[in-house]
Amino acid sequence: MEEIRLTATQAILYATLIHAGIGFVLGLIPLILGIVKKKVRTGVIGIIVGTLGGAILGFLISIPSMAIFTWLILRKEIIAPETDEV
């Protein structure tokens, strides 16, 4: 069996692609929840941030972004009561 050799550039590229793929998979959670809860725009932003964040800093960005965007989708919006001004 032949020995596999990678240059530093190839190793960084492969690590970036693997982490971007993991970020994409984690970003699918807010995307699917966004589609179900009718907040598609927030879900799409979540998958983009998860993928790009995963490519740049790996798990340090992709997991928190998934949690934050999931929370943004699932939270109940507080509606301010109407005031009667005369």
C-alpha positions as CSV (number, residue, x, y, z in Angstrom):
1,M,0.0,0.0,0.0
2,E,1.3,3.4,-1.0
3,E,1.9,6.1,1.6
4,I,-0.4,9.2,1.3
5,R,1.2,12.6,1.4
6,L,-0.5,15.9,1.7
7,T,0.9,19.4,1.4
8,A,0.0,21.9,4.0
9,T,-2.4,23.7,1.6
10,Q,-4.2,20.4,0.7
11,A,-4.5,19.5,4.4
12,I,-6.0,23.0,5.2
13,L,-8.4,22.7,2.3
14,Y,-9.6,19.3,3.3
15,A,-10.1,20.3,6.9
16,T,-12.0,23.4,5.8
17,L,-14.3,21.3,3.5
18,I,-14.9,18.8,6.2
19,H,-15.8,21.4,8.8
20,A,-18.0,23.3,6.2
21,G,-19.8,20.0,5.6
22,I,-20.4,19.5,9.3
23,G,-21.6,23.1,9.6
24,F,-24.0,22.5,6.7
25,V,-25.4,19.4,8.4
26,L,-25.8,21.3,11.7
27,G,-27.4,24.3,9.7
28,L,-30.1,22.0,8.4
29,I,-31.7,21.9,11.9
30,P,-32.6,25.7,11.8
31,L,-33.5,25.5,8.2
32,I,-36.0,22.6,8.7
33,L,-37.4,24.2,11.8
34,G,-37.7,27.5,9.9
35,I,-39.6,25.9,7.1
36,V,-42.0,24.2,9.6
37,K,-42.5,27.3,11.7
38,K,-42.9,29.6,8.7
39,K,-39.6,31.5,9.4
40,V,-37.8,30.4,6.3
41,R,-35.6,33.6,6.1
42,T,-34.2,32.9,9.6
43,G,-33.6,29.3,8.7
44,V,-31.7,30.1,5.5
45,I,-29.5,32.6,7.4
46,G,-28.9,29.9,9.9
47,I,-27.7,27.4,7.4
48,I,-25.4,30.0,5.7
49,V,-23.9,31.1,9.0
50,G,-23.4,27.5,10.1
51,T,-21.7,26.5,6.8
52,L,-19.4,29.6,6.6
53,G,-18.7,29.6,10.3
54,G,-17.8,25.9,10.2
55,A,-15.5,26.5,7.3
56,I,-13.7,29.4,9.1
57,L,-13.6,28.3,12.7
58,G,-15.1,24.8,12.7
59,F,-17.2,23.8,15.7
60,L,-16.5,27.1,17.5
61,I,-19.0,28.8,15.3
62,S,-21.2,26.1,13.7
63,I,-22.6,24.7,17.0
64,P,-23.4,28.1,18.7
65,S,-24.9,29.4,15.4
66,M,-27.1,26.3,15.2
67,A,-28.3,26.8,18.8
68,I,-28.9,30.6,18.4
69,F,-30.8,30.3,15.2
70,T,-32.9,27.4,16.5
71,W,-33.7,29.5,19.6
72,L,-34.6,32.5,17.3
73,I,-37.0,30.3,15.4
74,L,-38.6,28.5,18.4
75,R,-39.0,31.5,20.7
76,K,-42.4,33.1,21.1
77,E,-42.5,36.7,20.0
78,I,-43.7,39.1,22.6
79,I,-46.4,41.4,21.2
80,A,-46.6,44.7,22.9
81,P,-50.1,45.5,24.2
82,E,-52.0,48.2,22.3
83,T,-52.4,51.4,24.2
84,D,-55.4,53.6,23.8
85,E,-54.1,57.1,23.3
86,V,-56.6,59.9,22.9
